[in-house]
Amino acid sequence: MKFKLTGISLLALAFCSDAIAQEMVRYIDINGLKRVEKETSLSYAGINVGKSVSSDELNSALRRLYDTGLFSDVSFDTKGDKLVINVVENPVIGVMAFDGNNKIDDKILESEVQSQPRSVFSKSKVQQDVQRILDVYKRAGRYGVEVEPKMIKRSDNRIDLIFEIDEGPEAKIDTINFIGNKHYTAKDLQGEIMSKESRWYRIFSSAESFDREKMNYDQELLRRFYNKHGYADFTVLSAIAELSRDKTSFVLTFTIDEGKRYKINDIKINSSVSDIDPNQWYEHVSFNVDDWYNAEEVEKTVNALTEELSRKGFVFVEVVPSIHKDRETGKLSVVFNIKENAKVFVNRINITGNTRTLDEVVRREFRLAEGNVFNASKIRESRRNIERLNFFSKVDITSDQVDYDKADINVEVEEKSTGYFNIGVGYSTINGALIRAGITENNFLGKGQQVSLNAGTSERSTDYSFSFTEPYFLDRRLSAGMDLFYQTEDYQDESNYDMDTMGGRIRLGWNYTDDFSHYVRYTLKQDEIKNVNSASKYIQREAGESIDSVIGQTLVYDKRDNVLKPREGYYLSFGNDISGLGGDDKYLKFDAKAYKFYTLSDHYTFKFFINGGYVTGYGDRDARLSQRYFLGGNTMRGFDTGGISARDKATKDALGGNWMVWGGAEMAFPLGLDELGIRGRTFVDIGTTGKPDDISSSDVDYSSTPRVSVGFGFEWTSPMGKIDIDFGFPIVKEDYDETEVFRLNFGTSL
């Protein structure tokens, strides 16, 4: 029989008559006590000897005794001036256990329920525990759960309490619908929210399980997405979750109003503080007139102005943005108002909900500390930093005034899974059939550290790698990490040799700003070139092992709106390496990249890019084969891997070059297959390489004339990862270049 709330089981209450109430109580006896002391019971009852007691007072005493949870039955009896209290004690729980809970661990359920071993049994408490267990399962996406508490009587008024659980099927999200979206497809919007439709490839993900809190956060994510792309009037009209009759699936429906898309036509800074000249602060505005409105850029400007004002000594000021919209013209003006703020300081920062993640991991993401001036913009930025950790499914920050000049900041988080296991199989025209597997934990031991172990093998290569990253090395905003790797490569098709590489790397990185990063590294590796019997004499002379000891650095300026699927912004990087701090190799190497992204009519994304590199030996050494540049394959579609290179006239082996330039343009467009994650693209690639310095021109075919190819392709965000399919056609090439029309590749590229 299933457990149901029945209220107080004993309804027959014995009260004294009105006549007795006028008499004084001179004696009190309590019958039925076994564990509870008489004095304890009398203190709960609140009835004293030597005083007259009314029926209302007896009724209150009875309720107080029931409320203790110590008794299952209480009644009063009177004999003259003697009051007799009859009680039946609730049993004590000896063993408490859960049966049938395969999906939720015992420890999680134990932390939720109030009933515990060696505590007094209470029917009302058990009923509350049943509801708590049901709530735990609902958060895990199971809505068809049944919980039946079983009591097994033991001697000495003890019982064993067993919660028998029928978990039922997990309620997955079957469909996510969007109503009112005109400028973005349902696939675009699904990519922005946490909830995901149930698919076979999400067996290790909790995103397809319905969670009301997660759905509420999805509404905020949709608002941020639209506000970021100019839709300042965006609202979520309704968000409905419908559970199927068999309680196994949900249909989520978001009804939205996109509103008009606004362009910025005016930017102003006003100040009510006499010592602040507004004209001196426009350089800290991160956007321009004629840009699409972007709420993130407005917030970034508020933070920049607040921080810079603080540095200049204006501590007790606040920057408040105001937006003025003209719905008819689609124009919008932004006014930043600088005004004096109340002198309030941060008293304490309280963090709750992080059962696994250490407090310090959350606390170090705050842009202000205890004792600092209370600053709303820095709190907003701190919340964004915590969310970017990707450790929590929910982050709520509130404040409480504790004194006229002090306030507490309360941070409530809800943790989510931060580790994942991946395995994939596929085929690439570069490496043939391949299989990859790996395990990654992004919050190792709750310290925010990242650990990954990966392995892969294909027809042409094998690789193993291990990585560890500490994001706050020496308690500073300084990332530090190490990598270990081993790789074998078969270059017989291009140059008639094989190469094995093994080694390690240590690295440091820090951010000058949110967009400007700097990375330094030291790499020690061993390269072995082998199986060179049929290779060019220039390859044969490099056969054998060599040690490469390299120190390098890279500067990155990243203004892309999305790292994985950029639609707007740009990316710049410059790096250089110097080899020769020990080892066999001595060379200098420089690499630079520039990418620009622009989206037209919300659907057509243009990418313009250029890459360049240069390597040269120094001392008595030349740049070796493993350090040179080869174009083709992924870097020049329409040409084979290493297809653009200085080439040995006798063996036709690619020998690489000491410099390269490669660029082009690409346009991605929808095909009506967004639900499947498929988009089309067209491209133009232009590039060329230099000749190795130490090779005679008479022995090689070489030309620095730029090669050009055009083509089209498809990008598929598949369950196994990103897959690129391209058809490239060279229109400017040399006779000795090696070409290919079709290329299929797994993996992510910039």
N, C-alpha and C positions, 0 to 999 in steps of 0.2 A: 504494500500500500504506500503510495507516494506521500511524502511529508507535506502537510499543510498547516498554515497558521490557524490555531484554534483559540488563542487568547488565554486567559487564566482558566485553568481547568476546573478549579474549585469555585463554584458559584454559590454554594449554600453557605452563607456567612452567618454565624451565631452571634448576635448582639445582645447585650444586656437590656432588660426592660427599662422603661423610663423610671420606674420606682427605684430600681437598683442604682440608677445613675445618681440619685440623691444621696446614697449612702457612701460612707468613706471606705476606701479599699485599705484594709489593714494587713492582708496576706496575699502574696502572689506565688503561685506554683506554675512551673512549666514542665509539661510532659512531652516525651519524645526526643529529648536532646541526646545525641551520641557524640558528636564531634564539637559542636558549638557550645561555648561556655554560657552559663545562665546569665552572668553579668552582661555579656555581649548582646544576648537576645533582649534583655531588659533595656539596654541603652538604645537599641534600634526601635523598640516599642515606644519608648518615651513615656511610660506610665510609672508613677512613683507611689510607694506605700505612704499612707497618711493623707491622701488627697482624694476628694470625690472625683469621679470620672463620668463624663456624659457619653451618650451613645455615639455622638459625632467624634469625640476623642478616641473612642474604641475603634471606630471605623478607620480613622487616620492611622492608628497604631497598627491595625491589620494590614493596611496598604504598605506601610513602611516595612513591615516584616516580609511581605511578598517582594517588595522592590529590592531587597538585599540579594535575591537570587539564591538564598541558602535553603529555602523551604518550598516544597511542592504543595503543602496543605497547611492551613492555619485556621484555627477556630477558637473562640472564647467561650468560657462557661463560668457561671457565678454561683457561689453557695454562701449566701449571707454577705458578709464583708470580705469574702475570699474570692479572688479572681484566679481562674485556672486557664492557662494558655496551652492548647494542644497543637503540637507541630509535627509535621513529617518532613525530615530533612531530605533535601535533594542529594542524590548519590554523588560520589566523587568519580571523576573520569580516571580510569586506570590506564587504558591504552586508547589512543586516538590514531586512526589510520584512514587512508584513502585507497579505494579499490576500483580498478577500471580506468584510471587516469594514465593513459599512454602518451598523450600529447603534452600534458602539463606536469612538470616535475613536482614531487611531494613538497619540496622546500618552498616552492612558490605558493602552493596552496596553504601550507602551514603558516606562512607569513601573513596570509589574508584573513584566516578564521580567528575568532575570539576564543573558541573552546580549545583548551590545551590539557595535556595530561597533568594529573594532580590538581586540576581546578574543579570547582563545583559545577555539576551538570545543570544546565538551564534550558528549558524548551524554547523560550523566546530567543535566547542566544544562539541556539542551534538553527532556528529558523532564519536568523540573520546570516549565519554562516552559509546556509544553503544559497541565499541570494548573492553573497559575496563570491562564492564559487561560480555561480552562473555568470556573474559579471566578469570574472577572470576569463572564462571561456568565450564570452562575447568579444572581449578585446582581442582574443586569438582567432576570431572569425568563426566561432562555432555557436550557432543559435538553436540547435536542436538537442541540447544537452538536458539530461534528466539526472537529478541528484536525490537519492533516498538515504536518509540517515538511519542506521540500524543500531539499536542499543542491546548489548548482551549483558545480562545481569551476572554479577559475581558476588562472592561472599563479602561480608563487612560493608554492606551498602555501597558497593562499587559497581561501576559498569564499564564496559568497553564500547567506545563510540566509533562506528565505521561509516564513512560516507561512501556509499556505493554509487559510482558514476557511470552513466551511459553517455559517452562523448558524442555519439552521433556523427554525421558527416560534417566536414568543414564547409562553411558557407563562403564560396568564392564569388568574386565579382564577375558576373557573366558578361555584362555589357555596360559601357559608359557612353551616355548620350549627351550631346550638347545641342541646345536649342537657342537660336539667335546669333550664332557665329557666322559672319559673312566674310570676314577678311582672313580668317585662319581656319584651316581644316580641323576636323575632329582629331586627326592624327597629330597635328601640331600641338593642340591643347592637351592631349593625353600625355605628350612628352614633357609637359610643364608641371603636371600634378604628381602626387605620390601614389595615389590609387591607380592600379593597373588592371586591365581585363585579364581573366584567367587564360593562360596559354600553357601548353605542355612544357615549354622551355623555361617556365618560371617556377619549377618544382622546388628550387632552393630559395625562393624569394617570398617574403611576407607581404609584398606590395599588392598581391591579388586577393588578400584577405580583407574583408570589409571591417572598417574601424570608424566609428562616428567621429572621434577626435581627428583622425586623419582626413576625413571628408571635410571637416570644418577648416582644417589647415589648407586643403586643396583650394577652397574659395579664396583664401588670402594669396596663394600662389598665382591663381588666375588674375587677381587684381594687380599684383606686382608685374606680371607679364605684360598685360595690356597697358598699364601705366608707363612701363618702360618703353613701349613702342608708340607713344603718342596719344593713347586713348584715355584722356583725363576724366571722361564721364562714365567710364566703365563701371557696371554694377552687376552683382549676381542676384538675380531676381528671386531665385529659389534653388534649393539643392535637396533633392528627394532620393531616398534609398528605399526601394521596394523589395521585400523579401518574398521569395517564391513560396508556394504552398507547402512544398516538401522541406522548406528551410535549408536548402542546400546552395542557393545562389541569390545574388542581389543584382538588381538593375539600378544603376546610378544615373540620375538625370540632372544636369546643370542647365538651368534656364538663365541666359545672360543677355545683357544689353550692352553692346560694344560702344555705342555712342559715336561721336565724331572724332576723327583723328586731327590733332592740333599741331600746327607749327608755331614756333616761337617768333614773335615779331618785335618784342621789346624786353630788355633786361634792365632792371633798376636796383640800386642799393640806396636805402634811406637810413638815416641814423638820427635817433633822438638823444644820443650822447654827445655833448658839446665838443668833446676832445677828439671825436672820430670824424674824419673827413671821408665821406663815402667814395669820392673819386679815386682814392688811393687803394681801393680794395677790389677793383674789377678784374685784376690779373688772376684772382683766385677763383673766378667763375669758370667752371669746367665745360661749358657749352656756349654756343653762339646763336645769334639771330639767324633764322631760317633753318635751324635744326628742328627735327621732330622733337616734341616734348618727351622728356625722359625723367620720370620721378626719381630714379636712382642718381642721375646726374645732379638734380636739385638737392637731394640729400647729401651727396658728396660735397657739393659747394657749401652747404650749411656747415658741414663738419670742418671743411678747410678754412672757412672764415672764422669759425669759433676757435679752432686751434691756433690760427695765426694771431687773432686778437688776444688770446690768452698769452701767447709768447711776447706780445708787445705790452703786456701789463694790464690789459683790460679783462680782468678775471670775472667780474660779476656783470657780464653782459650776456645777452641771449640773441641769437639770430633766428628770426621767425620768417619763413617764406610765405608769401601769399600769391595765389594764382588768380588771374583775371581772364576769363574766357569770353570770346565772341563766337557764339555757336553758329551764327550765320556765315561768317567768313572763315571759320576754322582757324582763327588766329588766337594766340595766347600770350599774355605778358606775365613775367615772373618778377616779383618785387621781394627783395631781401631786406627785412626791417631789423635794424640793430637797435636794441633797447636795453636799458638797465634791468637786471634781474635781482630777485630777492637773494640775500646772502645765506644760502643753504648749503650745508656740507654733508658729505656722505658719512653716515654713522657706521653702518655695518653692511656687508654684502652677504646675504644668506642664500645658500644654494641647496635645493632639495630635489629629490627624484633620481639622483645619480647614484644608483646602488652599485654600479660597477666602475664608472668613470671617477677618477680622483677629483676632489674639489679643485685642486690646483690647475687641472687641465681646463676647467671652465673659467676659473678666476683670471688666468693669465691672458684670456681673450678680451678682458675688459680694458677699455681705453681710459678708465679712471679707477682710483683706488680709494680705500677707506681714508677719510680725512680730506679728500679732494673736494673741490667745489662741485656741487650737484649740477650736471650738465645733461639736458635731455637729448641733445644731438649725439653726444658721446655714448649715451645709453643705447640709442638706436643703432649706432655703429657697433657697439659691443654685442648686441643681439645678432646683428648680421654676421659678425665674426664667429659667434658660437654656432649659428646655423650652418655656416660654411664648413665647420668641422665634419659635418655629415655623420655625427655620432647619435643624434637625437631626432626623434620623429616630431617632437613638439618642444618649443622654447617660449616660455612666458616670462616677461619681466615686469614687475610692478614695484611701486614705491609706497612707503608708509612714513608719514611725518611723525617723528618720535619726540621732537622738541621744536621750539620756535625757529631754530636755525640748524636742525639736524633731521636727516631722513634715512631710513633703511631701504636698501634695494633688495628685493626678493626675486630670486631666479628659480623658476620651476621648470624642470626638463623631464622628458620622457625618453628613455634610451631605446635604441633599436639595434638590430644586428649590424655589426661592422666588419664581419669576416665573410669571405665567400670562397667557394671552390669552383674552378672552371675547368672544363675539358672540351676539346673541340677536335673535329676531324674535317678534312677538306682536301682541296686540290688547288695548286697554284702552277701557272705556266713557268714560274721561276724555279720553284723547288719541287714540283711534282706533288704526289700524295703526301699529306702531312697529318700529324696528330700532335696536339699540345695539351698540357695539363698544368695546373698551378693552384696554389693556395695562398690567400692574402688575408692579413688581419690589419686593419687600419687603426685599431685602438688596443694595441697589445698590452695586456695586464691593466687596462684602464688608464694607461699613462699617455695615451695619444700617440704612441710610437707605431710605425708602420713596418711590417715584416712580410716578405713575400718569398715564395719558393716556386720556381717554374722550370718546366722541362718540355722539350719539343724535339721531334725527329721527322725528317722527310727523306725523300729519295736523294737529295743533294746536301743535306745539312743535318747537324745534330747540335743542340745547345742546351746547357743547364745554367741556371743563374739563381743567386740568393741575394736579397737586398734587405737592408735595415736602415731606417731613418728615424732620428730623434728630432722632432720639429722645434724643440726649445732647448738647444744645447747650452749648458752652463746657465740655465734659467734665463736665457736671453732670447730675443726674437731671431734666433740663428739656428737654421736647420743643419744637421750633420748626419752623414750616413756613410755606408760602405756597401760595396757590391763585390761579389765573387762570380766569376763566369768561366765557362769552358765551351768552346764552339769548334766544330769542324765544318769546312766548306769544300764542295767539289766544284772547281773551276775548269774542269777538263773541256767543256764545250767552248768556253771563251778563250782560254789561254793554256790548256794542257798542264795544269798543276792542281794540287790540293793544298789546303792550308788548315792547320790546327792553331787555335788561339786559346790560351788560358791565362788568367791573371785576376787582379783585384783593383779596386778603386776606392779612395776615400774622398768625400766631398763636403763642402760647406756652402750654404746659401742664405741670403738675407734679402729683405725688401727695403729699398729706400723709400718707396711709396707703395700704395696698393697695386700700382701697375708696373713699377720699375724694380726689377730684381737683378741680383748679381750672384753668380755661382762660381766657385773655384773648386778645383779637383786635382788629385794626383793619381796617376794610373801607372801600375807596373804590370807588364804582361810579357808573355813569351809567344812569339810567332814561329811556326815551323812550316816551311814550304817544302813539299815532297812530291813524289811521283812525277818528276819533270823530264823523263827520258825522251819524250817527243816534243818538248817545249822549246821555245826560242832560247838562243844562247844567252839572251839578256835575263831570262827567267832562271835558266840553269845556274847562272853565277850567283843567284840569291838563294839557292837551295840550302836547306839546313835550318838551324835554330838561330834566333836573334832575340835579345832582350831589349824591350822598349820601356824607358823610364820617362814619363811625361808629366809636366805640370801645366795646367790650363785654366782658363777662365772664360765665362760667357756673360754678357750683359743682355738682358731681355726687357723690352718695353711692350707690354701686351694690353691692347685696348679692345680686344675682341669682346663681343657681347656674350659669347658662349664658346667655351673651349672645344667642346666636341662637335657642335654644329653651328659654326659662326655664320651670322647673317649680316652683321655690321661691324665696323671697326678695322683695326689694323694690328699687325704684329711685326716687330723689329727685333733682330738679334745680331750680335757681333761677338765672335769668340776667337781665341787664339791659343795655341799650344806650343810649348817648347820642349823638345826632347834632347836628352844628353846629360841629365843629372845622374850619371851612372849608365849602365846598359851599353848596348852596341850601336844604337841609332842616334843620329844628331840631325835634327831638322826643326824648322819653324813652319807653323801652319796657321792660316787665317781663314775664317769662314764667316759669311754674312748672309742674312735672309731678310726679305721684306715682303709682307703680304698685305693686301688691301681687300676688304670685303664690302660689298654694297648690294642692297636688296631693292629691287624696283617692283612696285605694285604688289608688295608683300609676298611675291611668289618667285621672282626671278633673281637669283643670287649670283652676282659677278665676283670672281676672284682674279685679282691681278697679282703677279708674284715675280720675284727675281732672286736668284741665289748665286753666290759667287764664292770661290775658294782659291787659295794659293798655298803651295807648299814648296819649300826649298831646303836642301841640305846645307850644312855649314861645316867649317873645318875641312877635313879631308873626306867627308861623307856626302853622299847624294841621297835624296829621298828614295826610299825603297818602294817596292811594288805595293805593299800593304798600306802605304800612306798616300798613294796617288789617286787621282780622280778618274772615274769612268762614267760616261753618260749612256743612257739607254735603259730599257725596262720601265721601272717606275719613274725615272727621272727624265725620260724623253720618250713619250709614247709613240709607237710606230717604229722604234728601233729596238733591237735585241739588247739584252743585258750586256753592257760593255761594247755595244755596237758602234758607238762614237768614241774613237780612241786612236792614238798612234798604233799602227799595226805592223808587226814583223812581216816583211815581204816574203820571206821563205816559208814560215810556218803559219802565217795569218793569225798569230796570237795577239790578243789585245794587251798592250803594254801600259795603258793609262797615260796620264799627263800631269804636269806640275801645276796646272791651273784649270779652272773651268768656269763657265758662265751659263746659267740655265734660267729661263723665265718663260712667261706666257700669260695667257688669259683663259678663263673658263667660265661658262655660264651653266648653272644648275636650274632645272625647271621641273614642274610637276608633270606627271604622266597620268594622273587619275588613279594612281595605285598607292596613295599615301598610307592607306590602312595597312598595306603590306610592307611599308617602309622603303618603297622603291621610287627613285627620282632619276630623271635623265640629265645628260649634260653634253655640251659640245666644248671643244678646246682647240687652242693653238699653242704649240710648244716650240720654243726657239732656244738653241744652245750649241755650244762648242767647247772643245778642250784644247789644252796646250800639249806640247811634246815634252817627254822627259829630258832633262838637261844633259844627262850622261849618255844619251843614245845618239849614234851617228844618223844624220838625216838620210844618208844613202842606203841605210838598212831598213828604213820604215816607210810605209805609206802614211802621209800625214798632211792635213790641211786645217787651217784655223778658220776657214769659211763657215759662217753660221749655218747649221742645219735647221730645217723647218718641217714640222709635221702638223697635220690637222686631223680631227677625228670626232668621234662621239662615243658615249659610253653610258653606263648605268651604275648607280650606287644603291646597294641594298643593305639596309640595316637588318640583318638576319638574326635568328636565334643564336647562331654560332659566332656572331660578331659582324663587323663591317666587311662587305665584299664589294670589290670594284671590278667591273667588266668594261674593258675599253677596246675600241677598234681604231687604230692609228694608221695614217697614211702619209709617209714622207713625201714632201713636194720639193724639198731642196736637200740633196745628199751627195756624197761621194760614191764612186763605183765600189770601193772596198768596204764601205759601211755595211754592217749586218742589220737587216730589218726584220720586223715581224708585225703582222696586222693585229692579231688577237692577243690580249693579255687579261688574265684573271688573277686577282690578288686578294689575300685575306689581310686584315689589319687596318690600323688607323694611321692616317697621315695628316700633315698640316694642311 
